[in-house]
Amino acid sequence: MKTASADSDPKRVTSLQLIRTFGWLGLIGFGGAATSLALAREYLVIRKRWLTADEFVEAAAVGYTLPGVIGANMAAFMGFRLRRVRGAALALTSFIFPSFVIMVGLSEIYRSSLHTLSVESIFAGINPAVAGLIAATGLRLGLRTARTWPRAGLAVTACLVVVVFRNLAVESILCSALLGIVLPWFRTSDASDLSLQGENEPVSRLRDGDPRDQRDSRRRSTPICLLLPLLISILPVRWLQIFTLFIKIGALTFGGGYVMVPLIENDVVYRFGWVTPRQFADGMALGLITPGPVAITATFIGQMAAGLPGAFLATVAIFLPSFVFTVLASAYLHRFRESIWIRRAMDGIAPAVTGLLLAGAFAIGRTSIQSWPALLIAVSVGLVMTFLRVNPFFLLVGAGVVGWALSH
């Protein structure tokens, strides 16, 4: 009989093994949530056998259903399954850390070489590609979430509201959730609307959490809840603005990092003036070529606004809701999935997310597409992402090379 090694026995997974494995997944996870999901299955289910196939499916369901960053939700859930609250904290921190370090380095290089011709020409190619990439993601998602006229109308309305008024993205999500609860026209039996992948993922019947998990999560989360207001109260005003802005965005984001574009843009560009529209587009591009979640763009914004402390606070704030929501949902998973109110709210939110993605593509495109070559890059990347399975990292690198070549 084959004996499981220490590395493949989930009951014997050590903190160091957890840190090493999720750190590696964060380092090689180019391409967003879909890539993170595929890598997690390869390493945690097939190679190490730390999780069962059913537990992996649960992680995918939690990642796409809860608010927060999809990849972070999945990492926290898997860590919770292995070592409960401590495992969730270690897995999420390790998963984010490589992206954080890389983004801090890239942000500092960007700040020091902001006005050099080479950097400007590279981003002149990358930024239109980002617009095309987000637009393609929105269109693919729309094929799943806006298949009826009422849902398509809701998606278009959410897009137009955000494009015209710019600061109503959060209100659009909340109103869409309310419409999904109240009106029957937006309801659907499809439980996977918010999946950004091109194929249906199996969703198993999620079981009740272990009562020990519920007691463990409540006991360990209480000190955090008590200490957080105290820590916030001693922060400088700029730091407090950064923290509160990104924790709000992290808590209200459904459907992945691309949805954050219109949520962030109005505040960081027009309200606080921390970055210019061009710098915001550049930050999104850096987030897309950095491994790990696209939401790591928050690190760039924080560093541009308040240096390294700002980068740290923005990163913690954008991912903290993922940790809190996932730990709570892991303890009450079955009840959460069975709630008719949650399902109806998600029915309204799903098409609105499509609208927010298209609004995000418009936000990036209006500052980056200023010439026919830029438009051609955006359209080309959009078509490739719509009809082919290509890693976005390679498309963005290629677009940067094209931008640099055109300038020379």
N, C-alpha and C positions, 0 to 999 in steps of 0.2 A: 504494500500500500504506500502511496506517495505521501510523504510527510511535508506539511507546509512549513516553510522557513519562517524565521522571525520577521523577515521583511514582508511576507505575504499573509501573515496572520493579523487581522484587524485588531484582535484583542491585545496584541503585543506591539502595536505601533507606538513608537516613542515620540516625544516632542521633537527631537532632532530629526528623525525621519520625516515627520510632518513638515517641518520647516524646509528641509532640503528638497522634498518632492514638490511642494507647492511653490517654492521659490523658483525651481526649474520650470514649472508650468508657466509661471508669470514671465520668465525670461524668454521663452520660445513661443509664446502665444501671440504671434502676429495675426491680425485679421479679425479681432473682436470676439464676440460671444460665441459664434458658431465654431471658431477655431478652438477656443478654450474648452468648449463642450467635447469636441472630438478628442482633444489631447487628454482630457480628464478620463474619458472612457478608456483610451488606450493604456494609460499608466495605472489608474486606480482600480479599474475593473479587470482588464485583461492581463497586464503584466504583474502587478503587485497583489491583485485579488483582495484589496482592502474593502471594497464595496461590492455588493451583489448587483446584478442587473436591475432589479427592482429599485434598489436604493439610488442607483444612477438615474433612473427615470424620474424618481421623486425629486432629485436634485435639479434636473432639467425643468420640471414643472414649477418648482419653487422659484428658480431663477427667472423664468419668463413671466410668472404671475405676480410676484411681489413687486412693489415699487422699489426703486434703487437701481444699482448697476447690475446688469444680468450676470456678468462673470463673477463679480464679487458675491452676489447672492449664492451662486452655485458653490463657490469656494467655501464660504462660511457654512453652508448646509453640510457639505461633505466633511469638513472639519468637525462639525458638531456631531455627526454620526460616529466619528472615530474617537473623539475625546471630549464630547459635550462642549461646554462653554469655552473651556481652555483651548480645545481643538479648533473651534470656530474662530477664536481670536488669532491663534497662531497661523492657521491656514490663510485667513484673509490678509493678515499683515505680510506674510511671506509672499503671497501672490502679488501684492501691490508693490512691495519694496523694490524689485528690479526696475519696474516702470518709473517709480518715483525718482530713483537715483539717475536713471538715464535722462528723464525729462528735466531734472534740475541742471544736469550738465548741458543739455541742448539749449535750455533757456538762457543759461549764462553765455554760451557761445553766441546765441542769437542776439542778446543785448549788446555784446561787445563788437559784433560785426553787422549790426542792423542795416547800415547804410552802404555796405560794400556791394559792388555790382554783381558779384558772383552769387551772393545770398539772395539778393532781390530777383535775379533772373531765375534761380532755381525755384523759388516760391511762385514766380510768375507762371511756371508750368504746373506746380503741385496744386495750388489753390483752385484753379478751374477743375482739376481732376477730383478734388474733394467735393466740389459742388455736384459734379456728375455722379460721383459715388453715392452721395446722400440721396440725390434724386432717384437713382436706380433702386436704392433700398426702399424708399418710400413707395415707388411704383410696384415693386414686388410684394411689399406688404399689403398694398391696396388691393391686389388681386385676391387676397385672402380675407381682408377685413371690410371691404366696401363692395361686396358683390350684389347688394340690393340698392335700389335708388335712394331710400332713406339714409342708409349707411354711407353711400357715396356722397350724398348731399351734406351729411355731417362732416365728412372728411374735408370737402371743399370749403365749407363754412369755417372750420377750425383753421385751415390754411389762410384764408382771406383775412380773418380776424387778426391773426398774428402778424401777417404781412402789413396790413394797414395800420394797426394800432400798436404793434411791436411789444407792448408790455402786458398783454392779456393772455399769455400762454398758459399760466397757471389756472386762470379763470376758465379757459377753454377746457382744460382737463376736468376740472370740478363740475362744470356745467354739463359736459358730456357724460360724466358718471351719473349725474342726477337724471338726465334724459334716459339713459339706459335703464335706470331703476323704475322710472315713472311710465315711460311709453313703450308699448310692445313692438313698435316698428323696428327698433334697433336690436332686438334680441336675436340670438342665434344659438344653436346647439354646439357650435364649434368651440371646443375648449382651448384650441391652440392658436387663436387669432394673433397673439402677440409674438409668435415665433417668427424670427427674421430669416429662418432657413428656407430653403426651397422645397422641402419635403416635409410631410407630416411626421411628427415624433410620437411614438406610442406613449400614452399616459395611463399608467396603472392606477388602480383604486388605492388611494393613499391611506395608510393606516393611522390609527390614533397614536399620538406620541406616548412614550413611556412615562408613567407618572413620576418616575425619578427624574426624567428630563424636565418636567414641568417644575418640580420643586427646585432642581438645580439651577434652571434658568432664572427663576424668580429670586432665589437667594443671592446669586452672583451679580445679577443686574441691578439690585437695589443700591449697593454702594456707588455704582456708576451714576445712577440717576440722582443721588444725593450730592455727589461731588461735582457734577457737570455745571450746575448753576453757579457754584462758588468759583470754579475755574474761569467761567465766562465773565464773571463780574470784575475780575482783575485784569482783563485784557485791555490794551489800548483801543481807542475808537476804531481805527483802521482795521486792526486785527479782528475786532468784534464784528465789523461789517463783513469782512471776508468769511468769517466762520458762519454767521447767521445766513448769509446769502447761499453758500454752498450746501449747508445742511438742509435748507429749504428745497433746493434743487434736487438733492439726493433723495429726499423724502417724497417728492412729487413726480419723479421721472418714471415713466412706464415705457418699455419697449426698447431700451438700449441707449447708448451714449449719444447717438445721432440726434435723439429727441431733445437733448440738452441745449442744442445750438440756439434756438429761439428763446429758451428759458434763460440762458446766460446773457445773450447779446445785449438786451436792452439795459440791464443793470450795469454790466462791466464796461460797456462802451458809452452809452448815452446818459445813464444816471450818475455813475461814479466817475466816469472818464479815466479808468485805470489803464485802458488800452484803446488804440484807434481801431476803426473798422478793419484796416489792413492787418494790424497786429493780431486782432482777434482771428482773422482768417488764417494767418500764419500759425497761430497757436493750435487751431483745429488740425492743420496739416501735420504739425509735430506730434499731436496726439495720435494721429492715424498711422504714422510711420514708427511709433514707439510700441514695443511689445506690451501686452496686457490690455486692460480696458481702455476704450476711447475716452472715458471720463477722466483719464489722467491729464487731460487738457486743463483741468482745474489747477494742477500744479503750476503750469505755465502762467495762468492768470494770476495766481497768488504770488508768484515770484516777481512778475512784472509790477504788481501793486505794492508789495511790502517785502521784497527780498526773500531770503530763505525762511524766516518765520512765517511769512505769508504763504509760501509754497507748502510748508508743513501743515498749517491750519486749514488751507483749502483742501488738501488731500484727505486729512482726517475727516473733515466735515462732509465731503462728497460721498465718502464710503461708510461713515458711521451709521446712517440709516439702514444700509444693507445688513450690517452686523446685528443691529437691534431687531429689525423686522424678521430676519431669518431665524435668530435664536427663539423669538416668540412663536413664530410659525412652526418651527420644528417641534415645539412642545404641544401645539394645538393644531397639528397639520390637517387631520381628518375634518375637524369642525370647520376650518378655514375653507377647504376645498368644497365642502358640502353646503356652505352658506349661499342661499338663493340670492341674497342682496349683493354679496360680493360678485357673484357670477353676472348678475344683471348690470352692475356698475362697470365691470370689465367689458361687457358687450357695448357699452357706450364709449368707453375709453379707447377701445381698439381702433375704430375708424378715425377718432380724433388724433391718435398717434400718427397715423398716415399723413394727416394734414400737417402736423407739426414737423414731420420729416421733410415734406415738400417746402414748407416755410423755411426750414433750416437751409435747404439747398438754395433757395432764393436769397437768403441772407448772405451766404458765402459768395454766391455767383454775382451779386450786384456790385461787389467790391473787387472781384478778381477777374471777371470776364469783361475786358475793356478793348478787345481786339478780336479779329477773325481767327487767328491761331489759337487764342485762349478758348473761344467758343468751340472750335474743332476738337480741342483736347477734352473739354467737358462732355461734349456729345459722344465722342469716341469711348471715353471711359464709362459713361452711362450705358451705352449699348453693350459693351463687353460685360459689364457687371449684371446687366439685365438678362442676357442670353447665355452666358458662359460662367463656369465655376472657376474663377481666377482669384488668387490671393490678392487682396487690395494693396498689400505692401509693395508688390512688384509693379503694379500699375502706377502707384504714386512715385516710386523711384524712377520708373521710365518717364513719367510726365515731368519730373524734375530735370532729368537729363535733356529732354526735348526743350524745356524752357531755357536751360543754360545754352544749348546749341543754337537756338534761335537768336539769342542775344549776342552771339559771337559770329 
